């Protein structure tokens, strides 16, 4: 990741600290953003989407998704469509 951003690991962590976030939170945000796109644009199951975006557990994915979007992935899909 650091190579892609042309940053050293120290600089990456310093910038994340400035934004009051962690690397895990940033990665989860990116994964959830991609999951939202897949939920609105495909017919894939929630479990398949969880795996596609890098979550090993669909229950953990649903928990984190609900914390971020204030609804479950299924509810999100219904609202979008």
MMTF fields as JSON, N, C-alpha, C and O atoms, coordinates in Angstrom:
{
  "mmtfVersion": "1.0.0",
  "mmtfProducer": "UNKNOWN",
  "numBonds": 323,
  "numAtoms": 324,
  "numGroups": 81,
  "numChains": 1,
  "numModels": 1,
  "chainsPerModel": [1],
  "groupsPerChain": [81],
  "chainIdList": ["A"],
  "bondAtomList": [4, 2, 8, 6, 12, 10, 16, 14, 20, 18, 24, 22, 28, 26, 32, 30, 36, 34, 40, 38, 44, 42, 48, 46, 52, 50, 56, 54, 60, 58, 64, 62, 68, 66, 72, 70, 76, 74, 80, 78, 84, 82, 88, 86, 92, 90, 96, 94, 100, 98, 104, 102, 108, 106, 112, 110, 116, 114, 120, 118, 124, 122, 128, 126, 132, 130, 136, 134, 140, 138, 144, 142, 148, 146, 152, 150, 156, 154, 160, 158, 164, 162, 168, 166, 172, 170, 176, 174, 180, 178, 184, 182, 188, 186, 192, 190, 196, 194, 200, 198, 204, 202, 208, 206, 212, 210, 216, 214, 220, 218, 224, 222, 228, 226, 232, 230, 236, 234, 240, 238, 244, 242, 248, 246, 252, 250, 256, 254, 260, 258, 264, 262, 268, 266, 272, 270, 276, 274, 280, 278, 284, 282, 288, 286, 292, 290, 296, 294, 300, 298, 304, 302, 308, 306, 312, 310, 316, 314, 320, 318],
  "bondOrderList": [1, 1, 1, 1, 1, 1, 1, 1, 1, 1, 1, 1, 1, 1, 1, 1, 1, 1, 1, 1, 1, 1, 1, 1, 1, 1, 1, 1, 1, 1, 1, 1, 1, 1, 1, 1, 1, 1, 1, 1, 1, 1, 1, 1, 1, 1, 1, 1, 1, 1, 1, 1, 1, 1, 1, 1, 1, 1, 1, 1, 1, 1, 1, 1, 1, 1, 1, 1, 1, 1, 1, 1, 1, 1, 1, 1, 1, 1, 1, 1],
  "groupList": [{"groupName": "UNK", "atomNameList": ["N", "CA", "C", "O"], "elementList": ["N", "C", "C", "O"], "formalChargeList": [0, 0, 0, 0], "bondAtomList": [1, 0, 2, 1, 3, 2], "bondOrderList": [1, 1, 2], "singleLetterCode": "X", "chemCompType": "L-PEPTIDE LINKING"}],
  "groupTypeList": [0, 0, 0, 0, 0, 0, 0, 0, 0, 0, 0, 0, 0, 0, 0, 0, 0, 0, 0, 0, 0, 0, 0, 0, 0, 0, 0, 0, 0, 0, 0, 0, 0, 0, 0, 0, 0, 0, 0, 0, 0, 0, 0, 0, 0, 0, 0, 0, 0, 0, 0, 0, 0, 0, 0, 0, 0, 0, 0, 0, 0, 0, 0, 0, 0, 0, 0, 0, 0, 0, 0, 0, 0, 0, 0, 0, 0, 0, 0, 0, 0],
  "groupIdList": [1, 2, 3, 4, 5, 6, 7, 8, 9, 10, 11, 12, 13, 14, 15, 16, 17, 18, 19, 20, 21, 22, 23, 24, 25, 26, 27, 28, 29, 30, 31, 32, 33, 34, 35, 36, 37, 38, 39, 40, 41, 42, 43, 44, 45, 46, 47, 48, 49, 50, 51, 52, 53, 54, 55, 56, 57, 58, 59, 60, 61, 62, 63, 64, 65, 66, 67, 68, 69, 70, 71, 72, 73, 74, 75, 76, 77, 78, 79, 80, 81],
  "secStructList": [7, 2, 2, 2, 2, 6, 7, 7, 2, 2, 2, 2, 2, 2, 2, 2, 2, 2, 6, 6, 7, 7, 2, 2, 2, 2, 2, 2, 2, 2, 2, 2, 2, 2, 2, 2, 2, 2, 2, 2, 2, 7, 7, 7, 7, 2, 2, 2, 2, 2, 2, 2, 6, 6, 7, 1, 7, 2, 2, 2, 2, 2, 2, 2, 2, 2, 2, 2, 2, 1, 1, 7, 2, 2, 2, 2, 2, 2, 2, 2, 7],
  "xCoordList": [0.836, 0.0, 0.879, 0.61, 1.909, 2.789, 3.442, 3.582, 3.841, 4.454, 3.468, 3.845, 2.22, 1.2, 0.962, 0.682, 1.073, 0.852, 2.128, 2.092, 3.256, 4.556, 4.834, 5.322, 4.512, 4.747, 5.522, 5.437, 6.272, 6.874, 5.811, 4.796, 6.039, 5.089, 4.896, 3.777, 5.982, 5.916, 5.044, 4.213, 5.233, 4.45, 2.974, 2.102, 2.698, 1.31, 0.628, -0.467, 1.273, 0.69, 0.56, -0.404, 1.504, 1.432, 0.228, -0.505, 0.023, -1.117, -2.441, -3.407, -2.493, -3.711, -4.004, -5.159, -2.962, -3.138, -3.688, -4.517, -3.24, -3.759, -5.263, -5.997, -5.706, -7.12, -7.93, -9.116, -7.291, -7.946, -8.533, -9.647, -7.792, -8.232, -7.07, -5.923, -7.379, -6.34, -6.328, -7.243, -5.294, -5.19, -6.348, -6.902, -6.708, -7.826, -9.129, -9.902, -9.379, -10.587, -10.603, -11.644, -9.45, -9.35, -9.638, -10.396, -9.045, -9.265, -10.724, -11.319, -11.302, -12.715, -13.604, -14.573, -13.278, -14.052, -14.002, -15.027, -12.818, -12.674, -13.438, -14.101, -13.349, -14.07, -15.577, -16.293, -16.057, -17.495, -18.011, -19.134, -17.214, -17.591, -17.745, -18.706, -16.809, -16.897, -18.088, -18.768, -18.345, -19.488, -20.795, -21.701, -20.909, -22.115, -22.336, -23.47, -21.258, -21.361, -21.851, -22.727, -21.286, -21.696, -23.141, -23.872, -23.544, -24.926, -25.926, -27.006, -25.563, -26.489, -26.416, -27.37, -25.302, -25.126, -25.118, -25.037, -25.2, -25.165, -26.241, -26.892, -26.409, -27.34, -26.589, -27.172, -25.301, -24.511, -25.091, -25.665, -24.935, -25.396, -24.515, -23.399, -25.026, -24.274, -22.98, -21.928, -23.054, -21.858, -20.817, -19.623, -21.261, -20.335, -19.694, -18.504, -20.472, -19.937, -18.937, -17.889, -19.251, -18.327, -16.981, -15.93, -17.016, -15.777, -15.076, -13.851, -15.843, -15.285, -14.504, -13.467, -14.997, -14.328, -13.307, -12.669, -13.149, -12.051, -12.416, -11.524, -13.69, -14.077, -14.156, -14.788, -13.533, -13.535, -14.832, -15.16, -15.57, -16.795, -17.939, -17.84, -19.016, -20.145, -20.854, -21.438, -20.811, -21.445, -20.672, -21.279, -19.342, -18.533, -18.769, -18.868, -18.858, -19.138, -20.466, -20.539, -21.508, -22.825, -22.771, -23.394, -22.032, -21.904, -21.235, -21.731, -20.118, -19.379, -20.188, -20.193, -20.87, -21.698, -22.791, -23.038, -23.444, -24.53, -24.009, -24.688, -22.823, -22.233, -21.969, -22.122, -21.574, -21.232, -22.436, -22.509, -23.384, -24.507, -25.83, -26.849, -25.823, -27.031, -28.148, -29.323, -27.79, -28.747, -27.95, -26.742, -28.638, -27.963, -27.722, -28.329, -26.841, -26.633, -27.914, -28.13, -28.757, -30.018, -30.937, -31.547, -31.041, -31.852, -31.304, -32.066, -29.97, -29.337, -29.7, -30.043, -29.624, -29.958, -31.415, -31.71, -32.313, -33.728, -33.932, -34.701, -33.246, -33.389, -32.867, -33.473, -31.761, -31.141, -31.982, -32.157, -32.492, -33.281, -34.71, -35.566],
  "yCoordList": [-1.187, 0.0, 1.248, 2.203, 1.235, 2.405, 2.7, 3.86, 1.646, 1.845, 2.492, 3.375, 2.064, 2.629, 4.101, 4.879, 4.483, 5.871, 6.708, 7.918, 6.046, 6.709, 7.35, 8.477, 6.603, 7.058, 6.004, 4.812, 6.452, 5.488, 5.064, 5.743, 3.965, 3.479, 4.511, 4.734, 5.132, 6.149, 7.327, 7.808, 7.783, 8.908, 8.534, 9.337, 7.325, 6.875, 6.918, 7.464, 6.344, 6.355, 7.767, 8.059, 8.638, 10.025, 10.723, 11.433, 10.524, 11.143, 10.591, 11.339, 9.293, 8.697, 9.25, 9.501, 9.439, 9.994, 11.409, 11.794, 12.188, 13.546, 13.523, 14.419, 12.499, 12.366, 11.628, 11.36, 11.304, 10.581, 9.244, 8.891, 8.51, 7.209, 6.235, 6.622, 4.976, 3.952, 3.295, 3.483, 2.536, 1.827, 0.843, 0.699, 0.176, -0.772, -0.06, -0.566, 1.097, 1.862, 2.316, 2.279, 2.742, 3.171, 2.01, 2.16, 0.869, -0.31, -0.745, -1.064, -0.762, -1.13, -0.155, -0.567, 1.132, 2.129, 1.845, 1.896, 1.549, 1.251, -0.017, -0.067, -1.036, -2.287, -2.066, -2.589, -1.295, -1.05, -0.2, -0.4, 0.728, 1.532, 0.644, 0.784, -0.262, -1.203, -2.134, -2.459, -2.564, -3.438, -2.727, -3.348, -1.451, -0.692, -0.629, -0.725, -0.468, -0.453, -1.817, -1.892, -2.886, -4.231, -4.532, -5.186, -4.061, -4.289, -3.596, -4.124, -2.425, -1.684, -2.103, -1.893, -2.691, -2.979, -4.432, -4.74, -5.345, -6.769, -7.513, -6.961, -8.754, -9.637, -10.628, -11.605, -10.382, -11.279, -11.339, -10.366, -12.483, -12.62, -11.781, -11.405, -11.5, -10.718, -11.448, -10.821, -12.758, -13.544, -13.466, -13.355, -13.524, -13.427, -12.044, -11.917, -11.026, -9.659, -9.49, -8.873, -10.033, -9.964, -10.578, -10.001, -11.736, -12.386, -11.58, -11.45, -11.043, -10.288, -9.06, -8.728, -8.391, -7.172, -7.435, -6.502, -8.698, -9.034, -9.343, -9.439, -9.504, -9.896, -11.413, -12.033, -12.01, -13.465, -13.996, -15.168, -13.152, -13.563, -12.651, -11.428, -13.248, -12.42, -11.784, -10.708, -12.432, -11.827, -10.586, -9.584, -10.643, -9.469, -8.368, -7.192, -8.75, -7.786, -7.077, -5.851, -7.83, -7.239, -6.3, -5.238, -6.688, -5.859, -4.522, -3.463, -4.575, -3.362, -2.513, -1.286, -3.162, -2.439, -1.671, -0.503, -2.321, -1.665, -0.486, 0.535, -0.611, 0.494, 1.7, 2.846, 1.439, 2.524, 3.129, 4.347, 2.293, 2.755, 2.813, 3.214, 2.418, 2.416, 1.543, 1.782, 0.551, -0.445, -1.685, -1.616, -2.798, -4.027, -3.978, -3.164, -4.841, -4.871, -5.162, -4.587, -6.045, -6.368, -5.149, -4.858, -4.443, -3.222, -2.172, -1.485, -2.052, -1.098, -1.416, -0.522, -2.685, -3.102, -2.755, -2.284, -2.989, -2.671, -1.167, -0.746, -0.361, 1.097, 1.619, 2.507, 1.076, 1.54, 1.138, 1.915, -0.081, -0.581, -0.3, -0.632],
  "zCoordList": [0.0, 0.0, 0.0, -0.728, 0.804, 0.881, -0.467, -0.855, -1.177, -2.489, -3.456, -4.227, -3.419, -4.305, -4.022, -4.935, -2.754, -2.355, -2.365, -2.14, -2.63, -2.611, -1.252, -1.167, -0.19, 1.176, 1.942, 1.645, 2.922, 3.838, 4.845, 5.004, 5.512, 6.505, 7.613, 8.076, 8.029, 9.076, 8.64, 9.411, 7.418, 6.91, 6.8, 7.129, 6.342, 6.243, 7.605, 7.741, 8.606, 9.949, 10.512, 11.22, 10.213, 10.673, 10.049, 10.738, 8.754, 8.07, 8.584, 8.735, 8.853, 9.401, 10.792, 11.135, 11.586, 12.931, 12.854, 13.678, 11.874, 11.688, 11.405, 11.823, 10.699, 10.344, 11.412, 11.22, 12.531, 13.625, 13.181, 13.569, 12.378, 11.907, 11.95, 12.176, 11.731, 11.709, 10.332, 9.53, 10.08, 8.816, 8.663, 7.574, 9.742, 9.704, 9.343, 8.529, 9.934, 9.626, 8.168, 7.512, 7.668, 6.276, 5.335, 4.377, 5.597, 4.754, 4.815, 3.786, 6.011, 6.134, 5.365, 4.726, 5.426, 4.687, 3.183, 2.505, 2.672, 1.249, 0.882, -0.154, 1.725, 1.476, 1.491, 0.638, 2.456, 2.562, 1.406, 0.945, 0.943, -0.214, -1.439, -2.195, -1.633, -2.756, -2.581, -3.554, -1.355, -1.079, -1.42, -1.976, -1.102, -1.418, -2.92, -3.389, -3.674, -5.138, -5.632, -6.494, -5.085, -5.498, -5.093, -5.836, -3.93, -3.492, -4.41, -4.676, -4.887, -5.741, -7.201, -7.95, -7.619, -9.041, -9.434, -10.624, -8.476, -8.802, -8.032, -7.145, -8.382, -7.676, -6.784, -6.315, -6.55, -5.711, -4.302, -3.814, -3.66, -2.279, -1.353, -1.711, -0.181, 0.804, 1.168, 1.295, 1.334, 1.648, 0.546, 0.825, -0.705, -1.837, -1.893, -2.184, -1.619, -1.617, -0.486, -0.672, 0.69, 1.829, 1.445, 1.724, 0.812, 0.372, -0.712, -0.7, -1.641, -2.76, -2.29, -2.864, -1.254, -0.787, 0.316, 0.805, 0.712, 1.61, 3.045, 3.888, 3.358, 4.708, 4.768, 3.913, 5.753, 5.897, 6.468, 6.281, 7.159, 7.823, 7.385, 7.489, 6.896, 6.467, 7.663, 7.53, 8.826, 10.006, 10.455, 10.834, 10.415, 10.746, 9.718, 10.07, 8.454, 7.392, 7.664, 7.574, 7.993, 8.262, 9.464, 9.453, 10.493, 11.691, 11.358, 11.743, 10.647, 10.282, 9.298, 9.395, 8.356, 7.395, 8.119, 7.818, 9.067, 9.806, 10.625, 10.732, 11.199, 11.954, 11.045, 11.469, 9.807, 8.893, 8.19, 8.025, 7.773, 6.956, 7.718, 7.156, 8.981, 9.817, 9.255, 9.532, 8.48, 7.989, 7.574, 7.348, 7.481, 7.065, 5.555, 4.86, 5.043, 3.595, 2.811, 1.745, 3.328, 2.651, 2.628, 1.599, 3.735, 3.792, 2.827, 2.146, 2.775, 1.861, 0.415, -0.359, 0.06, -1.297, -1.628, -2.726, -0.68, -0.897, -1.086, -1.951, -0.279, -0.377, -1.721, -2.321, -2.183, -3.42, -4.631, -5.569, -4.592, -5.726, -5.462, -6.283]
}
